[in-house]
């Protein structure tokens, strides 16, 4: 898994948003990891070029979600198969739990993360 180097304030962005990478730096149906003081953040790209950011830790046993399989707007944990909604970080039924989600957006082909 490729780790991205954060963090610089995004040019012409609102305060608190940081430039992570270009969208093309994240493979389609893949993820990149951004280190942070509160733990790694996984930034995902869907088949439709949507981007999502969640804590890179499955709520079940802490598996690295960045290494999971992205399908639609969800990711499946590589350790025990829990499915996590990328938009909210919530586990999908029948599983229960959540991981923190982060605000992320695309601006002119750049991925921006709310710091």
N, C-alpha and C positions, 0 to 999 in steps of 0.2 A: 504494500500500500504506500502510495506516495504521500509524503507529508508536505503541506504547503507552509510557506513562511508568511505569517501574518506579521506585522499588522502595520499598515500605514493608512492614515486618513484618506478616504476617497476624494479625489479632486471633484469639485463642484457637487459634492453630496451634502446631505443634511448632516449636522453634527451627530457624532456617535456611530456613523457608518464607516466601516473599514473595507478597503479593497482586499479581496482574497486572491483572485486569479481571474483569468479570462475563462469564459464558459467552455471554450475548446480545450482547456487544461483538465477538464473533468470528462472522463469517457462517458459516452451514452450508456445508461443503465449502470453507472459506476459511482464511485465516491473518491473524495480526497479528504485528508485529515488536517485539521488546523489545531495546533496546540494552543491551549489557553490555561490560565491560572486555575480554573475550576475543572480542568480535565479536557481531554481531546474532544473536538467537535467534528462530526462527520458531515461533509457537504456533499449532497447527492444530486445527480442529474438524471431525469427521467427520459424516456423515449421521446417525449414531447418537448424536451428542453426546459422543463420546469426545474427549479432548484429548491432544495430544502436543506435545512441544517438542524441536526439533533445531536445530543450528547452521544458520543461513540461508545455507549455502554448499554447493553440490553438489560431491561429491568428484571429479567429472570435470574441470570447467573453472571451478568457482567460481560457477556460476549461482545466482541468488536463488531458492531453493526456495519461499519465501513467495509467489512469483508463479506457482508451478506449479499443475497441475491435481490436486486431491485426488480419489482414487477408492478406495473401501473404506478400508483402513488404510495406503495408500501415497500418495506424491505423485510426479508426473512433472515433471522439471526443464524449465523453459520454453526452455532453450537447445538442448539436444541430445537430449531425450527419455529420459534415464536415469530409471529408476523407483527410488525410495528408500522403504524400509519406515519408516513413521513411528515405530513402537515402538522400533526399534533404531538407525536411521540407516544401516543397511546397504543397499548397492546390490543390486538384484535381478538374478539371472542373466539374461543372460550377462555382465552388467557386474560389475566387482569394485571395491570401495572402500567407504568409510563416512564419515559425518559424525557428529559427537558428538551424542548424545541427552542430554536432561535430564529429571529427574524432575518430573512435573507431576501435579496432581490437582484434582478439583472438591470444594469444601466449601461447602454451602449456596448453590450457584449462582455461587460465586466460583472463578476459576482461580488456583491457587497454584503457584508455581515454586520448586523447591529451589535456593537460592542457593549 
